[in-house]
Amino acid sequence: GQNIDQPTEMTATEGAIVQINCTYQTSGFNGLFWYQQHAGEAPTFLSYNVLDGLEEKGRFSSFLSRSKGYSYLLLKELQMKDSASYLCAVRTDQTGANNLFFGTGTRLTVIP
Amino acid sequence: EAQVTQNPRYLITVTGKKLTVTCSQNMNHEYMSWYRQDPGLGLRQIYYSMNVEVTDKGDVPEGYKVSRKEKRNFPLILESPSPNQTSLYFCASSGGLAGVWDEQFFGPGTRLTVL
């Protein structure tokens, strides 16, 4: 089975940097995704890592270490609109399908 | 505009009354999936489909059915809904290329309440 852990809640200040961690245990790892989800809305894609290292995309960066089963999402220059849940999802190739397994999400609150 | 649509967006029903939630995508995606999202449990996969006439169970398939007669549509059917199926449901689609970068696009969600 799959096991994905991330903190339930985090709070950070506008303009600051926050790091959201995700650890996973899975068979047939085939990529890690981060999604953003505002309350009551659909998840939207943020980033994808399949090889070790850092992927940067504007104010958002994501890091992956496959040997440690660890990823983080880094948000810089936080804005109030970044208040949302951040979902870590692992893709496996066990069934040959593009199936994602999601963590329970980290609710980030940005305060002035 | 590339999108995944779901209908209805909100539904209140009673135990045992069959219902269907429709899902449609206009991106010619091969892969489609249904999730439910519950507080503290995150997104859990109900069923998925890798192509027309090919469907398979996800993690929580009990009480649900799906069909994939056309590439663009993937309806979710609850033959006899029960209160424990009260949840927020999302449909998603992707190109289906498991070996490459391939994000899933999500529909807007359907909030279902079963009384």
Interface residues (C-beta under 8 A of the other chain):
Chain A: N30 G31 F33 G40 E41 A42 P43 T44 F45 Y48 V50 L87 A89 R91 D93 T95 G96 A97 N98 N99 L100 F101 F102 G103 T104 G105
Chain B: Y31 S33 Y35 G40 L41 G42 L43 R44 Q45 Y48 M50 D56 G58 D59 F90 S94 G96 L97 A98 G99 W101 D102 E103 Q104 F105 F106 G107 P108 G109
